[in-house]
Amino acid sequence: MKRDSKLSGVLHVLLHMAHRDAPATSEMLAKAMQTNPVVIRRIMAGLRERGYVHSEKGHGGGWMLACDLSKLTLRDVYEALGEPSLLAIGNRTETPGCLIEQAVNAALGRAFDEAEAMLLSHFASVSLGQLSDDFRNRLANRKQSYDLERVHAG
């Protein structure tokens, strides 16, 4: 089963953007996410509506962050993406009148709800500023420069 990695991918490009001194084009970000620039523009539109990014048109234009990363949480980004499903598994619903299915779904449903609440709580406690600091530490340990276009050169 293919996992939904949109949240991870969006966090990835937001952090790349945070470590650039210039706007990042949709094409550049699409290369980092290994997707189409149209997908990037669609994702960025939701982030722009929330005030997390803005774009500049024309030569030298592109996407830039429009917020303080220390105040932007994983949950904020998750919500801006439309709150995609967090769990790949779910309840069977083929025979809702079956008492066994009802009992199983009640038990699993509680577990799923608790797991989702725990994940969302964790997402709310982690800022993109913290992820950015982690990146800087990793980069310092490698003692090499950083360049979005070179890192994701195909």
C-alpha positions, 0 to 999 in steps of 0.5 A: 500500500502506498503511503501518503507522503504529502505532509512530509513533502510539504514540510520538506519544501517549506524547510528548503524555502526557509534556507534560501535567500531567494524565492523558489520556483514551483519547478524547483520545489517540484524537483525536490518533491519529485512531482509536477509543478502544478501539484506544488502550485495547488499545495502552495495555494492552500498555504498562501490562504493561511498566510504561511507563504506568498509568491512573486510573479515574473523573472526572479519570482517564486515562492517565499515563506511569509511567517515565523517558522517558530510559530508554525507547527506541523499541525498548522501545515497538516490543517492547511493541507485539508487534514488528510487521513493520518492512518492507513488502516480503518474499519470494515463497513461492508455489513453495518448490521452485523453485530460482530462488525459493530463490536470490532469497529467500536474497539478499533474506532476508539484505538484509531481515535486515540492514536489520531489525537496523540499524533495531532497533539504531537504535531501541535508541539513541533514547530518548523523552527525546531525542524529548521534547527535540526537541519542546521545541526545536521548540516554543521556536522557534515561541514558542507554547503547547502544548495536546493538545486544541487541537492535535488539535481536529477 
